[in-house]
Amino acid sequence: MTRLLVCPPDFFGIEYEINPWMRLSNRVDHERAVSQWDTLMGIFEQDVGVVLERMTPVPGLPDLVFTANAGLVVGRTAVVSRFRYPERQREEPYFEQWFREQGYDVMLIDAGLHFEGAGDLLGFSDTWFGGYRQRSDIGVYPILSERFQKEIIPLELIDNRFYHLDTCLCPLSGGELLYFPAAFDEYGQQAIADCVHDALRFAVPRDEAIQFACNAVCIGTHIVLPAGCPTTQDWLHRRGYTTHPVQLDEFIKSGGAAKCLTLLLD
């Protein structure tokens, strides 16, 4: 059964600014954020049928809730993230501790290289895409490619609103792909086109891209995504997927949505 790592938003808020979405003046409605998170978790457990593994939230770490950035899990190996910004580097020991306590073989990235986990590395069974420039370094991908014997295609992220790959690209279980082309340079757009046939690619419209339509979670034929993305939902329905839109505007204030709040463990 599919398991997801999540962290309750007990201490979630905007306490610093490290991406264009975050504004100290745009305060989070904490009660509303907790309600939205609870609704999202209910969809995962009741509608999608996944098992949730909950981390313990930590005071002073408002972004610990974004567990997609905890690292990368491949089988029983967990690659712990090395964050670019000091504000998030304080999360690293807590993620490492959780993986070790759960019996994972923990892999640490060499000092001097940045890697922000499943936020920047995702793909299909035979090919992975690795986002770089904004948060993760391109130099980490040859290391991970050799370690896991997977082809990793690096994709440069050129729009700082889409600072992680999972904000602008979402591989689906049937081989389809949601993506926002303008988030990538010409090479990246061509690399994506070379890997995924035209009929399987959906270019998310700009107004839905900034609603984080690509920051969706795909489990089998179920797709959980932010509310307010009707064009994307319509395309998904035509491909046979069941969509579960959820209001996540409090988390979008910090630059995250459904995928950012989860990490696939199996």
PyMOL commands that set and color helices and strands:
alter all, ss='L'
color gray80, all
select helices_A, chain A and resi 30-48+62-65+67-69+86-89+92-101+117-119+140-148+165-167+181-183+186-195+198-200+206-209+230-238+249-252+259-261
alter helices_A, ss='H'
color red, helices_A
select strands_A, chain A and resi 3-6+51-54+71-74+77-80+105-108+121-123+127-132+151-156+169-171+177-179+201-203+217-219+222-226+242-246+263-264
alter strands_A, ss='S'
color yellow, strands_A
deselect
rebuild
show_as cartoon
